[in-house]
Amino acid sequence: MLAVDVAKRLGAFQLDARFEAASGVTALFGPSGAGKTTLVNIIAGLLAPDRGSITLDDTVLFDAAAGINLPPHRRGIGYVFQEGRLFPHLSVRQNLDYGRRMSGHPSDADAFARVAALLNIGHLLDRRPRMLSGGERQRVAIGRALLMRPRLLLLDEPLASLDAGHKREILPHLLRLRDDSAVPMVYVSHIAAEVRRIATRIVRLDHGRVVGEGGPELLEDADVYVPE
Amino acid sequence: MLGLSPAEWTAIELSLRIAVVATACALPFGIAIGWLLARKEFWGKTLVDGIVYLPLVLPPVVTGYLLLISFGRRGPIGAFLADQLGIIFSFRWTGAALSCGIMGFPLMVRPIRLALEAIDRRLEEAASTLGAGRALVFLTITLPLALPGIIAGVVLCFARALGEFGATITFVSNIPGETQTISAAIYTLLQVPDGDAAAARLVLIAICIAFAALMASEWFARRAGMRFQGE
């Protein structure tokens, strides 16, 4: 269970958000500039909020009052970025293995094979990121985050940089991930159709504030948010 | 071989030793200063920047003289190092390595700094979310991505160290077998009536070494570049 209650000022923008995310996929849904990426960066530890607290299960990740701010590498949170951010000097296999190596977990061939099969990337292992298509790159990025055995997985518009064909290619993998793995996920998107398909719970964000929380039915009327 | 006299061989061996030691000792400082200048804002940064590049614009004789009065046996730093740590620079090959390292330093720092500035910081963020602390991020992401710049810096510094003349001869003089490098030996040979042939041999050697260093760096740079290009 993730509990977030934070505030952060960035220039003229004020983020002031409070929400909880349990198992399944919690979508952070809202238009561009609503503060979604800022919020996931804060959860990951890449950005420190001005005040508030963040807890994951029984671990305090951030608490302004108590002066606690765990650095990103000690949070155990997987993060799939919008642009993949694969390491260009490492092969796909080394990219996938990076989180496990850095966290000091022993090598686990079964987990590796399972994730490679889940995301259908077994045939790409010896390539460099530059040789991959956008969709393949994003699948590797998801695999890399999964293989660090995260306690929580953040996905920041993982489909946004892909064309329609590649979106259709990734979405089934994400649905399988949701149904097969026990890792809770926070999924950021501004596209209602995408969120309706994948989310089990929706947190609506606008102008840095939570303006609604609920199940997928929350988005019945949400097609006002047209993808740019 | 090549009709070189033992004295000429000594000069060649000394040149290579001085250049290798100067470059190797400069490298950690080069990476540290390059990183500092590329990544950190601090009071006096412009001053540090200026001091690093000073040997590039000062007359080498001036740099050599400054080394002499600070690192010489009676200079404040030289006296301290000699008395406390037993490290003596004046009129030793180590002093030649020091002056060569300082002369090559700006050429080493610049490409390293540019390479570090060009790195996508978001990759380092990604590495930190994957469990890598700051030191591990630096070792596994930052350094490998800056490798082409580091290679360029090493080559430029090595070339500068190999050819350094003015600062070295001012600081540690021109002692055969101790501080007489190829450049200094050529200079000495040209001062004596029948030294032309020997000087020509050393000139040829200097060209060969420079060329070999260039080829080696090209090879390393291509290998480093290939790592980014795919299979």
Chai-1 contact restraints between the chains, C-beta under 6 A:
chainA,res_idxA,chainB,res_idxB,connection_type,confidence,min_distance_angstrom,max_distance_angstrom,comment,restraint_id
A,A44,B,T129,contact,1.0,0.0,6.0,A-B,restraint_1
A,L46,B,E125,contact,1.0,0.0,6.0,A-B,restraint_2
A,P72,B,S128,contact,1.0,0.0,6.0,A-B,restraint_3
A,P72,B,T129,contact,1.0,0.0,6.0,A-B,restraint_4
A,H73,B,S128,contact,1.0,0.0,6.0,A-B,restraint_5
A,H73,B,G131,contact,1.0,0.0,6.0,A-B,restraint_6
A,H73,B,A132,contact,1.0,0.0,6.0,A-B,restraint_7
A,H73,B,G133,contact,1.0,0.0,6.0,A-B,restraint_8
A,Y79,B,T129,contact,1.0,0.0,6.0,A-B,restraint_9
A,R85,B,R122,contact,1.0,0.0,6.0,A-B,restraint_10
A,R85,B,L123,contact,1.0,0.0,6.0,A-B,restraint_11
A,R85,B,A126,contact,1.0,0.0,6.0,A-B,restraint_12
A,P88,B,F228,contact,1.0,0.0,6.0,A-B,restraint_13
A,H89,B,P144,contact,1.0,0.0,6.0,A-B,restraint_14
A,H89,B,R227,contact,1.0,0.0,6.0,A-B,restraint_15
A,Y98,B,L130,contact,1.0,0.0,6.0,A-B,restraint_16
A,G99,B,L130,contact,1.0,0.0,6.0,A-B,restraint_17
A,G99,B,G131,contact,1.0,0.0,6.0,A-B,restraint_18
A,M102,B,L130,contact,1.0,0.0,6.0,A-B,restraint_19
A,M102,B,G131,contact,1.0,0.0,6.0,A-B,restraint_20
A,M102,B,A132,contact,1.0,0.0,6.0,A-B,restraint_21
A,M102,B,L136,contact,1.0,0.0,6.0,A-B,restraint_22
A,S103,B,G131,contact,1.0,0.0,6.0,A-B,restraint_23
A,R128,B,G230,contact,1.0,0.0,6.0,A-B,restraint_24
A,R130,B,G230,contact,1.0,0.0,6.0,A-B,restraint_25
A,M131,B,G230,contact,1.0,0.0,6.0,A-B,restraint_26
A,M148,B,L130,contact,1.0,0.0,6.0,A-B,restraint_27
A,M148,B,G131,contact,1.0,0.0,6.0,A-B,restraint_28
